[in-house]
Amino acid sequence: MNSDEMPVSAQFLQMATAKLVTKPMYVAAKLKVADHIKNGITSIEALSEKTRTDSSSLYRLLRALSSVGIFHETENKNFSLTPLAQCLLDEPDSPRGMLMFFNDPAHDRAWDQLLYSVKTGEAGFNKAAGKPIFDYLQEDEKFSDIFNTAMSSNAKAIHGLVAEILDTSSCGTIYDIGGGQGHLIQLLMDKNPDLKGGVFDLPHVVEGARQGSAHDIEIFGGSFFEGIPTGADAHIMSFIIHDWDDESSLAILRNCYDALPAGGKVFICDCVITEPNQPNFGALLDIEMLVMTTGKERTEAEFKALVEGASFNFEGITPTPGPHSIITGSK
């Protein structure tokens, strides 16, 4: 029975109890159950011993996940991987990274403040942690690693779609502003071998871009509120502008404008809020922004106002097959 055929009350209950799936997924990922199964440990007894868990409780966890297609139970309480379970593997670019971030206790504590955010308009993370998330990330190395891994996991699921759609043939050099560990710029350079690239982010973040790159990428450490390096004829920002309120976003974009030559372009890769009453991932992600940051997801009109407010010409929006769209401005 698909969701349209379910009674409304059953559809409501399915939404209300989503935690019954996501939290077991998180625990299975934390225990690296999928990795152990991939390595040939498939019986509940062996898995329990490997993960140092209670065998009965672990079986109940995996039985529950198997009921929704994550793992497959075979004879004698043995388990195998399904395509969904493979997403739990601790591998580069795995969506596991986002699961770990969204279910980390620090993230949970912030979301416990959603009512506070709705009442006050203030970030729940600030109330829960006593400081803004980007300040907290500089102090909590463990949570920062989880966050950076989650952002890097977008490379396969989302950034690849941007690289596939974005035409960089007219660009000589692109800097990824707030580019983390350099995954998006590497994908763009994979597609266009003549393209030169750079990554600009906070010093403690961008250091990871120096490792494992197949390309000669320029690395810059600093704050995009204080200024952006010159030398590129295009800038790209993926899931950056949505982290900030309008005033802060304008400051970032104006620094991009100052660093670019005449004719330079800025590409903003974010969700775009569409018409009401339609499925839209951006409308859901907007609540994450409400709780975690001062930012928000925006409509086309709001992006146009930002781009033009920073003195760029608004050139329009290009959708991708994923949740991202590419908003383009030119100097």
C-alpha positions in Angstrom: 0.0 0.0 0.0 1.5 3.4 -1.0 1.1 6.5 1.0 -1.8 7.8 -1.1 -3.8 4.6 -0.3 -3.1 4.8 3.4 -5.7 6.4 5.7 -4.8 9.9 6.7 -4.3 8.9 10.3 -1.9 6.2 9.2 0.0 8.7 7.1 0.2 11.1 10.0 1.4 8.3 12.3 4.1 7.3 9.8 5.4 10.9 9.8 5.1 11.3 13.6 7.2 8.2 14.3 10.0 8.8 11.8 12.4 8.6 14.7 11.7 4.9 14.9 13.7 4.5 11.7 16.3 7.3 11.9 17.6 6.6 15.4 18.1 2.8 14.7 19.8 3.8 11.5 22.1 6.1 13.5 22.9 3.4 16.1 23.6 0.8 13.3 25.9 3.3 11.7 27.6 4.1 14.9 28.3 0.4 15.5 29.4 0.0 11.9 27.2 -3.0 11.5 27.1 -2.6 7.7 30.9 -2.6 7.5 31.1 -5.8 9.6 28.5 -7.5 7.4 30.5 -6.4 4.3 33.5 -8.0 5.9 31.7 -11.4 6.3 30.4 -11.1 9.8 26.7 -11.9 9.3 25.3 -13.8 12.2 23.7 -11.9 15.1 26.0 -13.7 17.6 29.1 -12.7 15.7 27.8 -9.2 15.1 27.0 -8.8 18.8 30.4 -10.0 19.8 32.1 -7.6 17.3 30.1 -4.6 18.3 30.1 -5.5 22.1 26.3 -5.3 22.3 23.5 -7.4 23.8 22.7 -9.9 21.1 18.9 -9.9 21.7 18.8 -6.1 21.6 21.0 -5.9 18.5 18.8 -8.4 16.8 15.7 -6.4 17.5 17.4 -3.3 16.1 18.4 -5.1 12.8 15.0 -6.8 12.5 13.4 -3.3 12.7 15.7 -1.9 10.1 15.1 -5.0 7.9 11.4 -4.3 8.0 12.0 -1.0 6.1 14.5 -2.4 3.6 17.7 -1.5 5.5 19.4 -4.9 5.9 17.9 -8.3 4.9 17.4 -11.1 7.4 18.1 -14.6 6.2 17.9 -17.9 7.9 19.1 -18.4 11.5 19.2 -14.7 12.2 21.9 -13.9 9.7 21.9 -10.5 7.9 23.0 -9.2 4.5 23.3 -5.8 3.0 20.6 -4.2 0.9 21.2 -1.1 -1.4 20.0 1.1 1.5 22.2 -0.6 4.0 25.2 0.1 1.8 24.6 3.7 2.5 25.6 3.0 6.1 29.1 2.0 5.1 31.8 4.1 6.5 33.3 5.0 3.2 34.3 8.3 1.5 31.3 10.3 0.1 28.9 8.0 1.9 25.6 9.6 2.9 26.3 8.0 6.3 28.1 11.3 7.1 24.9 13.3 7.0 23.1 10.6 9.1 25.8 11.0 11.8 25.6 14.7 11.8 21.8 15.0 11.9 21.6 12.5 14.8 24.6 13.6 16.8 23.7 14.6 20.4 24.8 18.2 19.8 22.4 18.4 16.8 19.6 16.8 18.9 20.1 19.3 21.7 19.7 22.1 19.2 16.5 20.6 17.7 15.1 20.3 21.2 15.0 24.1 21.0 12.8 24.2 17.9 9.9 25.7 19.8 12.2 28.4 21.2 13.3 29.2 17.6 9.7 29.5 16.4 8.8 31.7 19.3 11.8 34.0 19.2 13.3 33.7 15.7 16.6 32.9 17.3 18.8 29.9 16.5 18.1 26.9 18.8 21.7 25.9 18.5 22.8 29.1 20.2 20.6 28.5 23.1 21.6 24.8 23.5 25.3 25.3 23.1 25.7 28.9 24.4 27.2 30.1 21.1 26.7 30.1 17.3 27.4 26.8 15.5 30.4 28.1 13.6 32.1 29.3 16.8 31.3 26.0 18.4 32.8 24.0 15.5 36.1 25.8 16.1 36.2 24.6 19.7 34.8 21.0 19.5 37.1 19.1 17.2 35.0 15.9 17.3 31.8 17.6 16.3 33.7 19.6 13.7 35.0 16.4 12.1 31.4 15.0 12.0 30.2 18.2 10.4 33.0 18.3 7.8 32.4 14.7 7.0 28.7 15.4 6.5 29.4 18.3 4.2 31.9 16.3 2.2 29.3 13.5 1.8 27.4 15.9 -0.4 30.1 15.4 -3.0 28.5 12.2 -4.4 24.9 12.9 -3.7 24.6 16.6 -4.6 27.8 18.2 -5.8 28.2 15.7 -8.6 24.8 16.9 -10.0 26.0 20.5 -9.8 29.3 19.6 -11.6 27.2 17.7 -14.3 25.0 20.7 -15.0 27.2 23.7 -14.6 28.9 24.9 -17.8 32.4 26.0 -16.8 33.8 26.2 -20.4 34.0 30.0 -20.2 35.8 30.0 -16.8 39.5 29.9 -16.5 39.8 29.7 -12.7 37.1 29.1 -10.1 37.4 29.4 -6.4 35.0 27.5 -4.2 34.2 29.9 -1.4 33.5 28.1 1.8 34.5 25.0 -0.1 35.5 22.8 2.9 37.8 20.0 1.9 37.6 20.7 -1.9 35.2 18.0 -3.1 33.1 20.2 -5.4 36.1 22.0 -7.1 37.7 18.6 -7.7 34.5 17.4 -9.5 34.4 20.6 -11.6 38.0 20.1 -12.5 37.4 16.4 -13.4 34.8 17.6 -15.8 36.8 20.4 -17.3 40.6 19.5 -17.4 41.5 23.0 -18.5 39.9 24.6 -15.4 42.1 25.9 -12.6 40.6 25.8 -9.1 41.0 27.0 -5.5 39.3 26.5 -2.2 38.8 29.2 0.4 37.6 28.4 3.9 38.5 28.8 7.5 42.0 27.6 8.2 41.1 24.7 10.4 38.6 23.5 7.7 40.5 24.0 4.5 43.5 22.0 5.7 41.7 18.8 4.7 41.7 19.9 1.1 45.5 19.5 0.9 45.1 15.7 1.3 44.2 13.3 -1.5 43.5 15.8 -4.2 44.1 14.5 -7.8 44.4 18.2 -8.9 46.7 21.1 -8.2 44.3 23.2 -6.2 45.1 26.5 -4.6 44.4 26.5 -0.9 43.4 29.7 1.0 42.6 30.0 4.7 40.5 33.0 6.0 37.1 34.4 6.6 34.8 35.4 3.8 33.5 38.2 6.0 37.0 39.8 6.0 37.8 39.4 2.3 38.2 36.9 -0.5 41.4 36.2 -2.5 41.7 37.6 -6.0 42.8 35.6 -9.0 39.6 33.8 -10.1 37.2 34.8 -12.7 34.3 32.9 -11.0 33.3 32.0 -7.5 31.0 29.1 -6.5 29.3 28.6 -3.1 27.5 25.4 -2.3 25.2 25.3 0.8 26.9 28.5 2.1 24.6 31.5 1.6 21.7 29.6 3.2 23.7 29.5 6.5 23.4 33.3 6.9 20.9 36.1 7.2 20.4 38.6 4.5 22.9 41.2 5.9 25.6 38.6 6.3 24.9 37.1 2.9 25.2 40.5 1.3 28.6 41.0 3.0 29.8 37.7 1.6 28.6 38.4 -1.9 30.0 42.0 -1.9 33.4 40.5 -1.0 33.0 38.2 -3.9 32.1 41.1 -6.1 35.2 43.0 -5.0 37.5 40.0 -5.7 36.2 39.3 -9.1 37.2 41.0 -12.4 34.8 42.7 -14.7 32.7 40.0 -16.3 33.3 37.6 -13.4 30.6 35.3 -12.3 29.2 34.0 -9.0 27.4 30.7 -8.8 25.3 30.1 -5.7 24.2 26.5 -5.2 21.3 26.3 -2.8 17.8 25.0 -2.6 15.1 27.4 -4.0 11.7 27.6 -2.4 9.1 27.0 -5.0 5.3 27.5 -5.0 3.3 26.5 -1.9 1.8 23.1 -1.2 4.3 21.2 -3.4 7.0 18.8 -2.3 10.1 20.8 -1.8 13.2 19.7 0.1 14.2 23.3 0.6 11.1 24.0 2.7 12.1 21.2 5.1 15.8 22.2 5.1 14.7 25.7 6.0 13.7 24.4 9.4 17.3 23.1 9.9 18.5 26.6 9.1 16.0 28.1 11.6 17.3 25.8 14.4 21.0 25.7 13.6 21.9 29.1 12.0 20.8 32.6 11.3 20.1 31.6 7.7 17.2 30.4 5.6 16.3 28.9 2.3 15.1 31.5 -0.2 12.7 32.0 -3.1 13.8 33.1 -6.6 12.8 36.7 -5.8 14.8 36.7 -2.6 17.9 35.4 -4.4 17.5 38.0 -7.1 17.3 40.7 -4.4 20.5 39.4 -2.8 22.5 39.1 -6.0 21.5 42.5 -7.2 22.0 44.0 -3.7 25.6 43.0 -4.0 25.8 44.8 -7.4 25.8 41.6 -9.5 23.6 41.2 -12.5 21.0 38.5 -11.9 21.3 35.9 -14.7 18.7 33.4 -13.5 18.4 30.0 -11.9 19.3 26.6 -13.3 17.8 23.6 -11.6 19.7 20.3 -11.1 18.2 16.8 -10.8 18.9 17.1 -7.0 17.7 19.6 -4.4 20.2 22.2 -5.5 19.7 24.9 -8.0 22.4 27.1 -9.4 21.8 30.9 -9.1 24.1 32.9 -11.3 25.2 36.5 -11.1 27.7 38.4 -13.2 29.8 41.5 -12.6 
